[in-house]
Structure formats: structure tokens, C-alpha cells
């Protein structure tokens, strides 16, 4: 049987419409070829969430958002279609979370630990977490403050890096280079001086060694002197110095007694030193004797008469 072109066009059109409907249903979260369990959650806000958004468990997709309906109190009921091969505990938490920095949302199931599984058309607990943009707001503020500080620092650097500053920097580096060159020349001069005076330095070191040897010998002599001093000290300690000191004390005591007797006018010496009469008599006798000598010198014949041949009595 011959198929007309009109029939072919109608068949292709029907197939295309069917594919279009199925694709639209799939994009809306409707699984056409297999049954799905439906679950619900109620949220105060569903900003960023749309139909056909994925339902994830630990990053793995187990279903889709199949519908949303706004309630009179402002809350929204969200319907999920979950693959029936996955068991969902009754205390599972359905979190509305951000999945990217642009604000895209998805439903994240945190599976509970209940042994009782949720049944088709059950309502699960709902929770809303802040978006990644909200979580990054403190970091964003710090970044903005850092950018302001960096901008201020760059402005300060631009003010510093003026032509005059560059000239000063160049002049400083030139001065450093000149100083290093001068230091290098000085080092070379020192090397040359040390090389030329190496013989004198060796002589000085030899003399220092000789002096050290002499000091060592002198130290040995000092040891001998110290030994002699120690021996003399021992001999002095062993001598009868105590009796000598006692005799000296006795002599001093006798001298003091004699001096006391002289001062007390006892004896001839005491009287001679302390009696003025005796002093006067001695002075008069000395004066008379002096006069006698003068008269004897002036008139010797009065006192002495002699003759070689004899004479008168």
C-alpha cells in the first residue's frame, strides 16, 4: 500500500508533538515512563527555587521539584518527585540551599535515622539555609576594606615615587657604589701592606714567642722565690722569737723605770737634771774657771815660776 505524503507529514507531526509534550513534562519534573513518590515541604520563602530543580542527597540527584503552590498565609508548598527505589526516613530534613554564587537553589535531603520510612505524599520537615552570597558577605566586607587600604597604599607609593625621589634613590645607590669601590681599594692597600710587612710580622711573632718562653722561665724562678719565702716564713715561725720579744719588752720596761727615777730627782743624775741650784753652782764654777784661765794667760808668772840656772825661792 502506498503511503501518501500527507500521511507521512501527519505522522511526523504527531511524533514531534508527543516528543515535545514528553520533554516539557520531563523539564517540569514529571517522570512520564515510571512512577514516582511524591513528598511535600512547606517553606516561608522559595527565592531562587523553580520547578525541575534537583533534589540531592550528598550531591547525588534522587528526584526533582515537581510543583510549587503559594498558600494564603504566604508560605509555599513545594512538591518533590523522588525515585521510588530510594527509601526516605520519616524524619528527613528537606533543606533549601544555594548551589552557586549566582543564587541558584536546590533541595538537599538530610536523611534521618528513623527506621520508619516516609510514604507517598508525606510532608517532610523543611529548612532554609542562607545563600552563598549571604555567607560570603563578611568576607566581601573584609575584601572591600582591604581594597580600600591597598588603594591608599598605592596612592602613597605614587606620591613617593616622584622624580625627585627617584633622583635621591639614584644618588643613594651611586654613593653606595662609590663607598664599595673605596672599600675595595682600601682592602687592596691593606693586602699589599700586609704582604710587604709579612717579614716584620714574622719577626714580631718570633719575638712574642721568645718573650713567652722567657716569661715561662721567669715563672719558674718565681716558683723558686716563692719556695724560699715559704721556707723563710717557716724558719721564722720555728725560731725563738717569743723570748726575743719578751726580752725587748723587759728592756723597754727597765728604760721606762730609769726615766721615771731621773724625773723623780732620785740619785745624782736626777738631782743634776732637776735641781737648779746645782746647775747654778756648776755655771758659777765654769765662769770662775774661765776667769782663772784668762788671768793665767795674762799673768802666768803669778802662778808658775821656773829658771834654768836656778833662782830665788
Secondary structure as the mmCIF struct_conf table of DSSP 4:
data_model
#
loop_
_struct_conf.conf_type_id
_struct_conf.id
_struct_conf.beg_label_comp_id
_struct_conf.beg_label_asym_id
_struct_conf.beg_label_seq_id
_struct_conf.end_label_comp_id
_struct_conf.end_label_asym_id
_struct_conf.end_label_seq_id
HELX_LH_PP_P HELX_LH_PP_P1 UNK A 2 UNK A 4
HELX_RH_AL_P HELX_RH_AL_P1 UNK A 5 UNK A 27
TURN_TY1_P TURN_TY1_P1 UNK A 28 UNK A 29
BEND BEND1 UNK A 32 UNK A 34
STRN STRN1 UNK A 36 UNK A 43
BEND BEND2 UNK A 44 UNK A 44
TURN_TY1_P TURN_TY1_P2 UNK A 47 UNK A 48
TURN_TY1_P TURN_TY1_P3 UNK A 51 UNK A 52
STRN STRN2 UNK A 54 UNK A 57
TURN_TY1_P TURN_TY1_P4 UNK A 58 UNK A 59
STRN STRN3 UNK A 60 UNK A 70
TURN_TY1_P TURN_TY1_P5 UNK A 72 UNK A 73
BEND BEND3 UNK A 74 UNK A 74
STRN STRN4 UNK A 76 UNK A 83
TURN_TY1_P TURN_TY1_P6 UNK A 84 UNK A 85
BEND BEND4 UNK A 86 UNK A 86
STRN STRN5 UNK A 89 UNK A 89
TURN_TY1_P TURN_TY1_P7 UNK A 90 UNK A 91
STRN STRN6 UNK A 93 UNK A 98
BEND BEND5 UNK A 100 UNK A 100
TURN_TY1_P TURN_TY1_P8 UNK A 101 UNK A 102
STRN STRN7 UNK A 105 UNK A 110
BEND BEND6 UNK A 115 UNK A 116
STRN STRN8 UNK A 117 UNK A 117
HELX_LH_PP_P HELX_LH_PP_P2 UNK A 118 UNK A 119
TURN_TY1_P TURN_TY1_P9 UNK A 120 UNK A 121
STRN STRN9 UNK A 122 UNK A 123
HELX_LH_PP_P HELX_LH_PP_P3 UNK A 124 UNK A 124
STRN STRN10 UNK A 125 UNK A 128
HELX_LH_PP_P HELX_LH_PP_P4 UNK A 129 UNK A 131
HELX_RH_AL_P HELX_RH_AL_P2 UNK A 132 UNK A 135
TURN_TY1_P TURN_TY1_P10 UNK A 136 UNK A 136
HELX_RH_AL_P HELX_RH_AL_P3 UNK A 137 UNK A 160
BEND BEND7 UNK A 161 UNK A 162
HELX_RH_AL_P HELX_RH_AL_P4 UNK A 163 UNK A 196
TURN_TY1_P TURN_TY1_P11 UNK A 197 UNK A 197
HELX_RH_AL_P HELX_RH_AL_P5 UNK A 198 UNK A 238
BEND BEND8 UNK A 239 UNK A 239
HELX_RH_AL_P HELX_RH_AL_P6 UNK A 241 UNK A 263
TURN_TY1_P TURN_TY1_P12 UNK A 264 UNK A 265
HELX_RH_AL_P HELX_RH_AL_P7 UNK A 267 UNK A 274
HELX_RH_AL_P HELX_RH_AL_P8 UNK A 276 UNK A 298
HELX_RH_3T_P HELX_RH_3T_P1 UNK A 300 UNK A 302
TURN_TY1_P TURN_TY1_P13 UNK A 303 UNK A 303
BEND BEND9 UNK A 308 UNK A 309
#
